[in-house]
Amino acid sequence: MKRAIEFLRRNILSSEIPVAAIVVKDGQVISAACNRKEAENDVTSHAEILAIREAAQKLGRWRLEDCEIYVTLEPCPMCAWAILQSRLKTVYFGSYDLKYGAFGSVIDLRNFSDTKLKVYGGICEKECDEILKEFFARLR
Amino acid sequence: MKRAIEFLRRNILSSEIPVAAIVVKDGQVISAACNRKEAENDVTSHAEILAIREAAQKLGRWRLEDCEIYVTLEPCPMCAWAILQSRLKTVYFGSYDLKYGAFGSVIDLRNFSDTKLKVYGGICEKECDEILKEFFARLR
């Protein structure tokens, strides 16, 4: 998670909600992305989606059962379902999203899937919360 | 919906679950896509996601509040949330998806969003069901 936070701090764009995701295989980072919805005019350009797509392209397969994803904010339903579909082994997330979090905070989409995804929330939570707070404070 | 079905029939790939989506603005089709998950090794390459991304690129904005989407199968949670995020005005879908449908069949993700999306299911249902049935019969 420290590497996801580092990546996020290096790539923060003032117009985007600051979220980063990295996909890891055998301890190696194989993809990393930040939220780019505004930059790309694309509601699907969330960090998780971009990182999953990049990892799949690099590995030449959509099944990522030997990979794990680290994300600084609890995934929304779109990203949670993409994670479930990609067969990722484990999700580690930082901040809880009490408005749209789809791994337990608002809904848990694992209940609608046959996969055995493991999910751990609140990893480096304080640091991830801090980055989001700074962003929303600047907006006001 | 007839145009989505026509597009689907013209673009059917033997390896993909046959689903098509089109985005329409003022009665004009501005984007059309089929499911391309296997072809692109990308779990996010569902018809709806591809059609939404293409429409947003063409219009130069991610807000599609003046557009509607037609899709031959009820969207999964990933696509349903992408549709909600893109502010599309209306969804028309064909077949109901009793396993993963996220606009009422298994779950209704509108309950977790502030947007006022209108959803109409079962449009040309028989024809959409037929195409899916043919695909799954060929698989066996």
Interface residues (C-beta under 8 A of the other chain):
Chain A: K37 E38 N41 D42 V43 T44 I49 I52 R53 A56 Q57 G60 R61 W62 C76 P77 M78 C79 A80 W81 A82 Q85 S86 Y100 A102 V106 I107 L109 F112
Chain B: K37 E38 N41 D42 V43 T44 I49 I52 R53 A56 Q57 G60 R61 W62 C76 P77 M78 C79 A80 W81 A82 Q85 S86 Y100 A102 V106 I107 L109 F112
